[in-house]
Amino acid sequence: MSINVTVSGSPVRIKRGKMVTAYDPAKAEFERRRLMRLEQVRQQSKDIAENIRNKLKKEKSKCLSQIEKDGEIKLKNWQARKLLELQNQYQEALDEIGVGHKQAICAEDEEEIFIEQQESNERIAKERGRAAAERMQIERNEDSLRKACLPVIKLHKRIWKRKL
């Protein structure tokens, strides 16, 4: 298929796919520079994107390292507190061992003192019991004596009354 085009009054036949253009060096230079600018812009975009990715990686690694440092500090603080607590417990246990021995010795002494007190209390109670029994016996004897002597006393009173 062909197209009839009239240029400057003269007909030109151009076949499809075979277009003849005139070579313009200024246009070629412009096109070459345009392609160079496009290539430079693309390269610049790649560089900017790479810089952003690198900054992001650096920031991410910086944050992770800071988190790790904070975690290590917290871990060390916790370990130090735990170690101090365990040392305190150990010292208390050592102190309690000495106190336990002292208390055991005191407990033995206290047991002996307690036993001695019980024995002395029993002796005192027995002595009081004996004294109370003696008083009771004396009171009974006096009561029985009064009962036995009551008729005699009454007789003496009568006699004394008559005499008066």
C-alpha positions as CSV (number, residue, x, y, z in Angstrom):
1,M,0.0,0.0,0.0
2,S,1.3,3.4,-0.8
3,I,0.5,6.9,0.1
4,N,0.6,9.9,-2.1
5,V,1.9,12.9,-0.4
6,T,2.5,16.2,-2.1
7,V,5.4,18.2,-0.8
8,S,6.3,21.6,-2.4
9,G,4.0,20.8,-5.2
10,S,5.8,17.7,-6.2
11,P,4.2,14.3,-5.5
12,V,6.4,11.9,-3.5
13,R,5.6,8.3,-3.1
14,I,6.4,6.8,0.3
15,K,6.0,3.2,1.0
16,R,5.0,2.0,4.3
17,G,7.9,1.2,6.6
18,K,10.4,3.0,4.5
19,M,10.3,6.5,5.4
20,V,13.2,8.7,4.4
21,T,14.1,11.5,6.7
22,A,16.7,14.1,6.4
23,Y,19.8,13.8,8.7
24,D,20.0,16.7,11.1
25,P,23.2,16.8,13.2
26,A,21.8,19.3,15.7
27,K,18.9,17.0,16.2
28,A,21.1,14.0,16.6
29,E,23.3,15.9,19.2
30,F,20.1,17.0,21.0
31,E,18.9,13.4,21.1
32,R,22.3,12.1,22.3
33,R,22.3,14.7,25.1
34,R,18.7,13.9,26.0
35,L,19.6,10.3,26.3
36,M,22.7,11.2,28.4
37,R,20.5,13.3,30.7
38,L,18.0,10.5,31.0
39,E,20.8,8.1,31.8
40,Q,22.3,10.6,34.4
41,V,18.9,11.1,36.0
42,R,18.3,7.3,36.2
43,Q,21.8,6.8,37.6
44,Q,21.2,9.7,40.1
45,S,17.9,8.1,41.1
46,K,19.6,4.8,41.6
47,D,22.3,6.5,43.7
48,I,19.7,8.3,45.9
49,A,17.7,5.1,46.4
50,E,20.9,3.2,47.3
51,N,21.9,6.0,49.8
52,I,18.4,5.9,51.3
53,R,18.6,2.1,51.6
54,N,22.1,2.3,53.2
55,K,20.9,5.0,55.7
56,L,17.9,2.8,56.5
57,K,20.2,-0.2,57.1
58,K,22.6,1.9,59.2
59,E,19.7,3.3,61.3
60,K,18.2,-0.1,61.7
61,S,21.5,-1.7,62.8
62,K,22.1,1.3,65.1
63,C,18.6,0.8,66.7
64,L,19.2,-2.9,67.1
65,S,22.7,-2.4,68.6
66,Q,21.2,0.2,71.0
67,I,18.4,-2.2,72.0
68,E,21.1,-4.9,72.5
69,K,23.1,-2.5,74.7
70,D,20.1,-1.6,76.7
71,G,19.2,-5.3,77.1
72,E,22.8,-6.1,78.2
73,I,22.7,-3.2,80.7
74,K,19.4,-4.4,82.1
75,L,20.7,-8.0,82.2
76,K,23.9,-6.9,84.0
77,N,21.9,-4.8,86.5
78,W,19.5,-7.7,87.2
79,Q,22.5,-10.1,87.6
80,A,24.2,-7.7,90.0
81,R,21.0,-7.3,92.0
82,K,20.4,-11.1,92.1
83,L,24.1,-11.7,93.1
84,L,23.8,-9.1,95.9
85,E,20.6,-10.7,97.1
86,L,22.2,-14.2,97.0
87,Q,25.2,-12.9,98.9
88,N,22.9,-11.3,101.5
89,Q,21.0,-14.6,101.9
90,Y,24.3,-16.5,102.2
91,Q,25.6,-14.1,104.9
92,E,22.3,-14.4,106.7
93,A,22.5,-18.2,106.5
94,L,26.1,-18.0,107.9
95,D,24.9,-15.7,110.7
96,E,22.0,-18.0,111.4
97,I,24.3,-21.0,111.8
98,G,26.1,-19.2,114.6
99,V,22.9,-18.1,116.1
100,G,21.5,-21.6,115.9
101,H,24.5,-23.0,117.8
102,K,24.2,-20.3,120.4
103,Q,20.5,-20.9,120.7
104,A,21.1,-24.6,121.0
105,I,23.5,-24.0,123.8
106,C,21.1,-21.5,125.4
107,A,18.2,-24.0,124.9
108,E,20.2,-26.7,126.8
109,D,20.9,-24.2,129.5
110,E,17.3,-23.1,129.5
111,E,16.2,-26.8,129.7
112,E,18.5,-27.4,132.7
113,I,17.2,-24.2,134.3
114,F,13.6,-25.2,133.6
115,I,14.2,-28.6,135.1
116,E,15.9,-27.1,138.1
117,Q,13.0,-24.7,138.5
118,Q,10.5,-27.5,138.3
119,E,12.4,-29.5,140.9
120,S,12.6,-26.5,143.3
121,N,8.9,-25.7,142.7
122,E,8.1,-29.3,143.5
123,R,10.2,-29.1,146.7
124,I,8.6,-25.9,147.7
125,A,5.1,-27.3,147.0
126,K,5.9,-30.4,149.0
127,E,7.1,-28.3,151.9
128,R,4.0,-26.1,151.7
129,G,1.9,-29.3,151.5
130,R,3.6,-30.7,154.6
131,A,3.2,-27.4,156.5
132,A,-0.5,-27.3,155.4
133,A,-1.0,-30.9,156.5
134,E,0.6,-30.2,159.9
135,R,-1.6,-27.1,160.3
136,M,-4.7,-29.2,159.3
137,Q,-3.6,-31.9,161.8
138,I,-3.1,-29.3,164.5
139,E,-6.5,-27.8,163.7
140,R,-8.1,-31.2,163.8
141,N,-6.4,-32.0,167.0
142,E,-7.5,-28.7,168.5
143,D,-11.1,-29.3,167.2
144,S,-11.1,-32.8,168.6
145,L,-9.7,-31.5,171.9
146,R,-12.3,-28.8,172.1
147,K,-15.0,-31.3,171.4
148,A,-13.6,-33.6,174.0
149,C,-13.1,-30.7,176.4
150,L,-16.3,-29.0,175.7
151,P,-18.3,-30.9,178.3
152,V,-15.5,-30.3,180.8
153,I,-15.4,-26.6,180.1
154,K,-19.2,-26.4,180.4
155,L,-18.9,-28.1,183.7
156,H,-16.2,-25.8,184.8
157,K,-18.3,-22.8,183.7
158,R,-21.2,-24.0,185.7
159,I,-19.0,-24.5,188.7
160,W,-17.5,-21.1,188.3
161,K,-20.9,-19.6,188.0
162,R,-22.1,-21.2,191.2
163,K,-19.1,-19.9,193.0
164,L,-19.7,-16.5,192.0
